[in-house]
Amino acid sequence: MCIISDQSVAWDAEAPICESIPCEIPPSIPNGDFFSPNREDFHYGMVVTYQCNTDARGKKLFNLVGEPSIHCTSIDGQVGVWSGPPPQCIELNKCTPPHVENAVIVSKNKSLFSLRDMVEFRCQDGFMMKGDSSVYCRSLNRWEPQLPSCFKVKSCGAFLGELPNGHVFVPQNLQLGAKVTFVCNTGYQLKGNSSSHCVLDGVESIWNSSVPVCEQVICKLPQDMSGFQKGLQMKKDYYYGDNVALECEDGYTLEGSSQSQCQSDASWDPPLPKCVSQVICKLPQDMSGFQKGLQMKKDYYYGDNVALECEDGYTLEGSSQSQCQSDASWDPPLPKCVSQVICKLPQDMSGFQKGLQMKKDYYYGDNVALECEDGYTLEGSSQSQCQSDASWDPPLPKCVSRSNSGLIAGIFIGIIV
């Protein structure tokens, strides 16, 4: 400002000086350095250029990735800043992490990738991918195929559908992937899709399902009502909350509860009963080989069990436990008691009558009756029984020729004389 001082005119302050805006020393980079006309004074507009290190013969050892040059600038006109980050010097046949706007890397991320390493991308919510989601590291810090892009997808419009006898649950966010859920009131069941999703149709976002229908729940009685009383007041259809009372005809037994109620999922609670025929299962008339002391009944009813065992000398074929079924059969089938031992007659049956009813094999407990032909005398018992050790008791007899016995007796008497 111009002022008067001691009868003279003067300026009240010295004139300002315009100084160049300074920048700090450029950032250093591993495996490289910057070049500039002046390495100590850096001011507005000054440019520095980076280069990667080489070996003693000038052979390339690293690739320069990024802008090679940066310059000193200012945002507020007072403080100097560098125009961008410095480049990087990376090893040959390595790749720096790829970047896709509005996408995240879902595979393992690294500071540097080797040749043939794979990186997989996924777009953020509300964005759709165009191109391949996976890329591979190639030479010269290249990624192939071309990096994908993620473009923003418009949200679906408001879901305006209504669901009679039910409810529609709409999320606050209607972007791509949003889900609308349909739920029927109690006593009604859903016919159609239980939800609708916001999906992409070309470049438009749409709801992929329309509103379903809530139909009244109907419980049915089984088609086969065999054994149930015919005079009962039964309906064709029962709705949620309806009750049914069932009884069996004579000759049948009710298994389960006689009262049941139709549930919201079309089931019955408790489950509907059954009418089971009061059948009688019988044991076989021939119980040969089975132990006589077992507690056996004349008649067995549906659901009854029987336990059977064999006597000594017999083997049980089948299960020792069996249950009477609704069709009067046994499950598993009743077992058999099969003789374990076989008693044989001697191969030489000389002197025995040929017309006797003899078998090839005799089993434990079997009896045999033997007689001699004329001219032979029976030595031993004519009756014998097969024992559990395959022996005969009493031992089988012999048929001795009467002429031979007389000759032997005479010789014996002559020796004594």
VOLODREN-109831 format. One record per residue (C-alpha): residue number from 1; x, y, z. Coordinates in pm, whole numbers, plus 50000, padded with zeros to 5 digits. Example, Ala and Ser with C-alpha at 12.3 -4.5 7.8 and 13.67 -1.06 7.14 Angstrom:
<sites>
+-----+-------+-------+-------+
|   k |    c1 |    c2 |    c3 |
+-----+-------+-------+-------+
|   1 | 51230 | 49550 | 50780 |
|   2 | 51367 | 49894 | 50714 |
+-----+-------+-------+-------+
</sites>
This chain:
<sites>
+-----+-------+-------+-------+
|   k |    c1 |    c2 |    c3 |
+-----+-------+-------+-------+
|   1 | 50000 | 50000 | 50000 |
|   2 | 50124 | 50346 | 49918 |
|   3 | 50154 | 50568 | 50227 |
|   4 | 50287 | 50918 | 50317 |
|   5 | 50570 | 50917 | 50563 |
|   6 | 50767 | 51229 | 50669 |
|   7 | 50640 | 51432 | 50379 |
|   8 | 50738 | 51151 | 50138 |
|   9 | 50554 | 50874 | 49964 |
|  10 | 50653 | 50509 | 50020 |
|  11 | 50526 | 50149 | 50007 |
|  12 | 50433 | 50001 | 50343 |
|  13 | 50586 | 49656 | 50262 |
|  14 | 50841 | 49503 | 50033 |
|  15 | 50721 | 49361 | 49702 |
|  16 | 50655 | 48979 | 49709 |
|  17 | 50883 | 48729 | 49539 |
|  18 | 50751 | 48444 | 49316 |
|  19 | 50941 | 48131 | 49403 |
|  20 | 50922 | 47800 | 49222 |
|  21 | 50706 | 47538 | 49404 |
|  22 | 50942 | 47264 | 49528 |
|  23 | 50879 | 46885 | 49535 |
|  24 | 51038 | 46630 | 49763 |
|  25 | 51296 | 46386 | 49630 |
|  26 | 51125 | 46139 | 49393 |
|  27 | 51046 | 45799 | 49549 |
|  28 | 51308 | 45532 | 49498 |
|  29 | 51225 | 45192 | 49347 |
|  30 | 51385 | 44850 | 49398 |
|  31 | 51602 | 44731 | 49111 |
|  32 | 51596 | 45069 | 48941 |
|  33 | 51664 | 45443 | 48968 |
|  34 | 51544 | 45779 | 48834 |
|  35 | 51737 | 46016 | 48609 |
|  36 | 51712 | 46396 | 48621 |
|  37 | 51928 | 46697 | 48526 |
|  38 | 51941 | 46788 | 48893 |
|  39 | 51922 | 46519 | 49167 |
|  40 | 51908 | 46769 | 49455 |
|  41 | 51662 | 47042 | 49355 |
|  42 | 51318 | 46938 | 49229 |
|  43 | 51062 | 47206 | 49146 |
|  44 | 50730 | 47251 | 48972 |
|  45 | 50725 | 47116 | 48617 |
|  46 | 51043 | 46915 | 48655 |
|  47 | 51033 | 46563 | 48502 |
|  48 | 51220 | 46256 | 48627 |
|  49 | 51249 | 45931 | 48432 |
|  50 | 51302 | 45586 | 48580 |
|  51 | 51508 | 45302 | 48438 |
|  52 | 51566 | 44946 | 48556 |
|  53 | 51908 | 44813 | 48644 |
|  54 | 52108 | 44606 | 48393 |
|  55 | 52406 | 44378 | 48433 |
|  56 | 52766 | 44483 | 48368 |
|  57 | 52724 | 44423 | 47995 |
|  58 | 52401 | 44620 | 47979 |
|  59 | 52181 | 44309 | 47955 |
|  60 | 51824 | 44360 | 48060 |
|  61 | 51741 | 44205 | 48397 |
|  62 | 51404 | 44361 | 48478 |
|  63 | 51090 | 44486 | 48308 |
|  64 | 50971 | 44842 | 48372 |
|  65 | 50602 | 44833 | 48462 |
|  66 | 50407 | 45158 | 48477 |
|  67 | 50467 | 45512 | 48354 |
|  68 | 50846 | 45563 | 48319 |
|  69 | 50825 | 45939 | 48391 |
|  70 | 50658 | 46151 | 48657 |
|  71 | 50660 | 46527 | 48699 |
|  72 | 50639 | 46774 | 48985 |
|  73 | 50299 | 46943 | 49010 |
|  74 | 50072 | 47104 | 49273 |
|  75 | 49714 | 47068 | 49378 |
|  76 | 49677 | 47381 | 49593 |
|  77 | 49939 | 47599 | 49419 |
|  78 | 50163 | 47595 | 49723 |
|  79 | 50279 | 47241 | 49798 |
|  80 | 50447 | 47036 | 49529 |
|  81 | 50352 | 46670 | 49467 |
|  82 | 50456 | 46412 | 49209 |
|  83 | 50205 | 46342 | 48933 |
|  84 | 50176 | 45972 | 49012 |
|  85 | 50337 | 45666 | 49166 |
|  86 | 50672 | 45556 | 49025 |
|  87 | 50693 | 45251 | 48798 |
|  88 | 50817 | 44910 | 48913 |
|  89 | 51112 | 44701 | 48804 |
|  90 | 51005 | 44340 | 48815 |
|  91 | 51194 | 44023 | 48730 |
|  92 | 51174 | 43893 | 48377 |
|  93 | 50895 | 43637 | 48319 |
|  94 | 50698 | 43772 | 48614 |
|  95 | 50360 | 43950 | 48622 |
|  96 | 50231 | 44216 | 48854 |
|  97 | 49883 | 44162 | 49004 |
|  98 | 49615 | 44245 | 48746 |
|  99 | 49345 | 44498 | 48830 |
| 100 | 48983 | 44496 | 48716 |
| 101 | 48755 | 44780 | 48818 |
| 102 | 48463 | 44671 | 49042 |
| 103 | 48603 | 44317 | 49072 |
| 104 | 48781 | 44117 | 49340 |
| 105 | 49040 | 43841 | 49302 |
| 106 | 48895 | 43516 | 49440 |
| 107 | 49205 | 43303 | 49374 |
| 108 | 49525 | 43333 | 49578 |
| 109 | 49674 | 43681 | 49542 |
| 110 | 50049 | 43749 | 49529 |
| 111 | 50280 | 44049 | 49499 |
| 112 | 50428 | 43887 | 49185 |
| 113 | 50303 | 43601 | 48968 |
| 114 | 50514 | 43348 | 48779 |
| 115 | 50454 | 43232 | 48423 |
| 116 | 50133 | 43028 | 48380 |
| 117 | 49998 | 43138 | 48720 |
| 118 | 49620 | 43182 | 48711 |
| 119 | 49413 | 43464 | 48860 |
| 120 | 49033 | 43438 | 48891 |
| 121 | 48801 | 43739 | 48926 |
| 122 | 48449 | 43788 | 49059 |
| 123 | 48249 | 44105 | 49006 |
| 124 | 48120 | 44291 | 49307 |
| 125 | 47749 | 44275 | 49390 |
| 126 | 47544 | 44469 | 49140 |
| 127 | 47797 | 44418 | 48859 |
| 128 | 47809 | 44166 | 48576 |
| 129 | 48126 | 44028 | 48416 |
| 130 | 48206 | 44057 | 48048 |
| 131 | 48489 | 43832 | 47930 |
| 132 | 48675 | 43542 | 48088 |
| 133 | 48686 | 43526 | 48467 |
| 134 | 49030 | 43359 | 48464 |
| 135 | 49353 | 43498 | 48314 |
| 136 | 49709 | 43358 | 48298 |
| 137 | 50052 | 43520 | 48341 |
| 138 | 50252 | 43535 | 48016 |
| 139 | 50592 | 43680 | 47927 |
| 140 | 50656 | 44057 | 47930 |
| 141 | 50407 | 44107 | 48215 |
| 142 | 50110 | 44021 | 47996 |
| 143 | 49785 | 43857 | 48107 |
| 144 | 49592 | 43637 | 47868 |
| 145 | 49320 | 43627 | 47766 |
| 146 | 49231 | 43995 | 47786 |
| 147 | 49129 | 44112 | 48132 |
| 148 | 48751 | 44105 | 48185 |
| 149 | 48538 | 44404 | 48276 |
| 150 | 48255 | 44443 | 48528 |
| 151 | 47964 | 44660 | 48420 |
| 152 | 47695 | 44785 | 48654 |
| 153 | 47356 | 44616 | 48626 |
| 154 | 47036 | 44800 | 48697 |
| 155 | 46828 | 44671 | 48987 |
| 156 | 46501 | 44489 | 48929 |
| 157 | 46183 | 44688 | 48945 |
| 158 | 45956 | 44677 | 49248 |
| 159 | 45785 | 44339 | 49293 |
| 160 | 45414 | 44420 | 49271 |
| 161 | 45262 | 44070 | 49275 |
| 162 | 45026 | 43969 | 49558 |
| 163 | 44968 | 43623 | 49706 |
| 164 | 44611 | 43548 | 49820 |
| 165 | 44609 | 43334 | 50138 |
| 166 | 44982 | 43399 | 50180 |
| 167 | 45257 | 43657 | 50215 |
| 168 | 45524 | 43801 | 49985 |
| 169 | 45857 | 43889 | 50152 |
| 170 | 46051 | 44147 | 49946 |
| 171 | 46412 | 44246 | 50039 |
| 172 | 46510 | 44612 | 50071 |
| 173 | 46780 | 44581 | 49805 |
| 174 | 46645 | 44477 | 49464 |
| 175 | 46983 | 44448 | 49290 |
| 176 | 47092 | 44150 | 49082 |
| 177 | 47061 | 43829 | 49286 |
| 178 | 46789 | 43962 | 49518 |
| 179 | 46534 | 43703 | 49632 |
| 180 | 46159 | 43742 | 49689 |
| 181 | 46007 | 43466 | 49906 |
| 182 | 45648 | 43336 | 49902 |
| 183 | 45490 | 43179 | 50213 |
| 184 | 45134 | 43046 | 50239 |
| 185 | 44912 | 43088 | 50543 |
| 186 | 44862 | 42792 | 50775 |
| 187 | 44624 | 42543 | 50616 |
| 188 | 44737 | 42629 | 50262 |
| 189 | 45013 | 42483 | 50052 |
| 190 | 45224 | 42642 | 49779 |
| 191 | 45168 | 42545 | 49418 |
| 192 | 45451 | 42689 | 49210 |
| 193 | 45792 | 42834 | 49293 |
| 194 | 45862 | 42929 | 49653 |
| 195 | 46078 | 43227 | 49549 |
| 196 | 46166 | 43461 | 49263 |
| 197 | 46518 | 43590 | 49189 |
| 198 | 46641 | 43903 | 49020 |
| 199 | 46834 | 43771 | 48719 |
| 200 | 46994 | 43913 | 48408 |
| 201 | 46807 | 43876 | 48079 |
| 202 | 47043 | 44015 | 47818 |
| 203 | 47123 | 44354 | 47968 |
| 204 | 46798 | 44388 | 48163 |
| 205 | 46727 | 44272 | 48520 |
| 206 | 46400 | 44082 | 48560 |
| 207 | 46221 | 43863 | 48817 |
| 208 | 46249 | 43501 | 48700 |
| 209 | 45928 | 43366 | 48857 |
| 210 | 45570 | 43484 | 48882 |
| 211 | 45355 | 43468 | 49194 |
| 212 | 45251 | 43110 | 49284 |
| 213 | 44912 | 42998 | 49420 |
| 214 | 44824 | 42903 | 49777 |
| 215 | 44580 | 42611 | 49767 |
| 216 | 44388 | 42479 | 50063 |
| 217 | 44547 | 42172 | 50221 |
| 218 | 44355 | 41847 | 50157 |
| 219 | 44418 | 41527 | 50352 |
| 220 | 44312 | 41201 | 50188 |
| 221 | 44216 | 40863 | 50331 |
| 222 | 44395 | 40563 | 50176 |
| 223 | 44230 | 40401 | 49875 |
| 224 | 44249 | 40059 | 50040 |
| 225 | 44020 | 40069 | 50343 |
| 226 | 44013 | 39691 | 50389 |
| 227 | 43914 | 39593 | 50742 |
| 228 | 43764 | 39932 | 50837 |
| 229 | 43397 | 39956 | 50922 |
| 230 | 43190 | 40050 | 50617 |
| 231 | 42924 | 40242 | 50807 |
| 232 | 43158 | 40514 | 50932 |
| 233 | 43082 | 40872 | 50827 |
| 234 | 43385 | 40935 | 50606 |
| 235 | 43437 | 41222 | 50361 |
| 236 | 43623 | 41227 | 50033 |
| 237 | 43836 | 41527 | 50134 |
| 238 | 43950 | 41649 | 50474 |
| 239 | 44084 | 42002 | 50523 |
| 240 | 44338 | 42139 | 50768 |
| 241 | 44208 | 42091 | 51122 |
| 242 | 43946 | 41827 | 51030 |
| 243 | 43928 | 41511 | 51243 |
| 244 | 43850 | 41153 | 51148 |
| 245 | 43750 | 40858 | 51368 |
| 246 | 43810 | 40504 | 51239 |
| 247 | 43714 | 40158 | 51367 |
| 248 | 43779 | 39805 | 51243 |
| 249 | 43538 | 39531 | 51141 |
| 250 | 43506 | 39210 | 51338 |
| 251 | 43804 | 38983 | 51285 |
| 252 | 44042 | 39276 | 51260 |
| 253 | 44254 | 39454 | 51519 |
| 254 | 44316 | 39831 | 51515 |
| 255 | 44685 | 39919 | 51510 |
| 256 | 44737 | 40284 | 51597 |
| 257 | 44510 | 40561 | 51718 |
| 258 | 44142 | 40563 | 51625 |
| 259 | 44145 | 40948 | 51613 |
| 260 | 44356 | 41155 | 51373 |
| 261 | 44369 | 41519 | 51257 |
| 262 | 44457 | 41675 | 50919 |
| 263 | 44779 | 41881 | 50944 |
| 264 | 44902 | 42189 | 50755 |
| 265 | 45134 | 41974 | 50537 |
| 266 | 44850 | 41738 | 50433 |
| 267 | 44967 | 41466 | 50672 |
| 268 | 44768 | 41301 | 50954 |
| 269 | 44865 | 41333 | 51320 |
| 270 | 44879 | 41083 | 51472 |
| 271 | 44925 | 40869 | 51157 |
| 272 | 44616 | 40686 | 51034 |
| 273 | 44573 | 40342 | 51195 |
| 274 | 44560 | 40002 | 51024 |
| 275 | 44309 | 39721 | 51055 |
| 276 | 44505 | 39398 | 51079 |
| 277 | 44335 | 39062 | 51029 |
| 278 | 44325 | 38845 | 51342 |
| 279 | 44496 | 38558 | 51163 |
| 280 | 44619 | 38234 | 51317 |
| 281 | 44959 | 38090 | 51238 |
| 282 | 45004 | 37714 | 51292 |
| 283 | 45307 | 37502 | 51369 |
| 284 | 45359 | 37197 | 51144 |
| 285 | 45198 | 36870 | 51254 |
| 286 | 45529 | 36686 | 51218 |
| 287 | 45761 | 36829 | 51482 |
| 288 | 46018 | 36546 | 51458 |
| 289 | 46357 | 36650 | 51590 |
| 290 | 46227 | 36956 | 51782 |
| 291 | 46265 | 36964 | 52159 |
| 292 | 45953 | 36841 | 52332 |
| 293 | 45989 | 37059 | 52641 |
| 294 | 45949 | 37391 | 52453 |
| 295 | 45658 | 37616 | 52552 |
| 296 | 45457 | 37592 | 52231 |
| 297 | 45097 | 37699 | 52176 |
| 298 | 44833 | 37550 | 51953 |
| 299 | 44755 | 37882 | 51783 |
| 300 | 44970 | 38189 | 51723 |
| 301 | 44819 | 38527 | 51631 |
| 302 | 44953 | 38809 | 51420 |
| 303 | 45264 | 38949 | 51587 |
| 304 | 45324 | 38645 | 51811 |
| 305 | 45675 | 38502 | 51825 |
| 306 | 45794 | 38144 | 51857 |
| 307 | 46136 | 38009 | 51954 |
| 308 | 46231 | 37657 | 51844 |
| 309 | 46527 | 37430 | 51926 |
| 310 | 46630 | 37084 | 51809 |
| 311 | 46693 | 36770 | 52012 |
| 312 | 47034 | 36612 | 52037 |
| 313 | 47144 | 36457 | 51711 |
| 314 | 46964 | 36718 | 51499 |
| 315 | 47082 | 37042 | 51339 |
| 316 | 46860 | 37351 | 51312 |
| 317 | 46827 | 37472 | 50953 |
| 318 | 46688 | 37828 | 50948 |
| 319 | 46621 | 38088 | 51216 |
| 320 | 46533 | 37981 | 51569 |
| 321 | 46304 | 38288 | 51602 |
| 322 | 45998 | 38351 | 51384 |
| 323 | 45697 | 38585 | 51392 |
| 324 | 45338 | 38536 | 51280 |
| 325 | 45253 | 38768 | 50987 |
| 326 | 44924 | 38925 | 50875 |
| 327 | 44886 | 38667 | 50597 |
| 328 | 44921 | 38374 | 50843 |
| 329 | 45278 | 38305 | 50727 |
| 330 | 45590 | 38296 | 50942 |
| 331 | 45876 | 38544 | 50895 |
| 332 | 46139 | 38422 | 50877 |
| 333 | 46006 | 38079 | 50771 |
| 334 | 45998 | 37812 | 51042 |
| 335 | 46321 | 37612 | 51065 |
| 336 | 46375 | 37239 | 51027 |
| 337 | 46554 | 36988 | 51250 |
| 338 | 46776 | 36771 | 51033 |
| 339 | 46947 | 36460 | 51169 |
| 340 | 47316 | 36513 | 51214 |
| 341 | 47428 | 36147 | 51210 |
| 342 | 47390 | 35859 | 50966 |
| 343 | 47405 | 35497 | 51081 |
| 344 | 47506 | 35242 | 50819 |
| 345 | 47435 | 34869 | 50782 |
| 346 | 47740 | 34649 | 50717 |
| 347 | 47832 | 34595 | 50352 |
| 348 | 47836 | 34215 | 50403 |
| 349 | 47479 | 34118 | 50479 |
| 350 | 47535 | 33742 | 50417 |
| 351 | 47278 | 33526 | 50594 |
| 352 | 47025 | 33808 | 50651 |
| 353 | 46686 | 33785 | 50485 |
| 354 | 46680 | 33972 | 50152 |
| 355 | 46315 | 34072 | 50165 |
| 356 | 46352 | 34294 | 50468 |
| 357 | 46266 | 34666 | 50427 |
| 358 | 46613 | 34812 | 50469 |
| 359 | 46730 | 35166 | 50388 |
| 360 | 47066 | 35290 | 50267 |
| 361 | 47096 | 35548 | 50549 |
| 362 | 46951 | 35550 | 50899 |
| 363 | 46936 | 35872 | 51098 |
| 364 | 46951 | 35933 | 51468 |
| 365 | 46652 | 35762 | 51632 |
| 366 | 46572 | 35533 | 51339 |
| 367 | 46509 | 35161 | 51415 |
| 368 | 46598 | 34855 | 51214 |
| 369 | 46466 | 34495 | 51246 |
| 370 | 46680 | 34210 | 51108 |
| 371 | 46614 | 33837 | 51058 |
| 372 | 46828 | 33551 | 50926 |
| 373 | 46762 | 33321 | 50634 |
| 374 | 46698 | 32950 | 50686 |
| 375 | 47013 | 32765 | 50785 |
| 376 | 47143 | 33061 | 50985 |
| 377 | 47118 | 33144 | 51350 |
| 378 | 47072 | 33505 | 51475 |
| 379 | 47337 | 33603 | 51728 |
| 380 | 47236 | 33924 | 51905 |
| 381 | 46918 | 34133 | 51919 |
| 382 | 46692 | 34151 | 51615 |
| 383 | 46601 | 34517 | 51697 |
| 384 | 46852 | 34803 | 51704 |
| 385 | 46836 | 35188 | 51708 |
| 386 | 47065 | 35452 | 51549 |
| 387 | 47237 | 35654 | 51824 |
| 388 | 47363 | 36014 | 51826 |
| 389 | 47721 | 35892 | 51776 |
| 390 | 47625 | 35692 | 51461 |
| 391 | 47646 | 35362 | 51652 |
| 392 | 47370 | 35100 | 51692 |
| 393 | 47219 | 35010 | 52028 |
| 394 | 47209 | 34724 | 52090 |
| 395 | 47483 | 34631 | 51842 |
| 396 | 47368 | 34485 | 51513 |
| 397 | 47328 | 34103 | 51525 |
| 398 | 47503 | 33842 | 51309 |
| 399 | 47365 | 33553 | 51106 |
| 400 | 47586 | 33248 | 51163 |
| 401 | 47554 | 32937 | 50945 |
| 402 | 47433 | 32640 | 51147 |
| 403 | 47668 | 32394 | 50965 |
| 404 | 47971 | 32609 | 51042 |
| 405 | 47870 | 32641 | 51404 |
| 406 | 47832 | 32262 | 51435 |
| 407 | 48171 | 32199 | 51272 |
| 408 | 48341 | 32442 | 51502 |
| 409 | 48172 | 32286 | 51801 |
| 410 | 48286 | 31936 | 51697 |
| 411 | 48644 | 32042 | 51649 |
| 412 | 48637 | 32216 | 51982 |
| 413 | 48504 | 31900 | 52154 |
| 414 | 48765 | 31683 | 51977 |
| 415 | 49047 | 31901 | 52103 |
| 416 | 48924 | 31873 | 52458 |
| 417 | 48907 | 31492 | 52431 |
+-----+-------+-------+-------+
</sites>
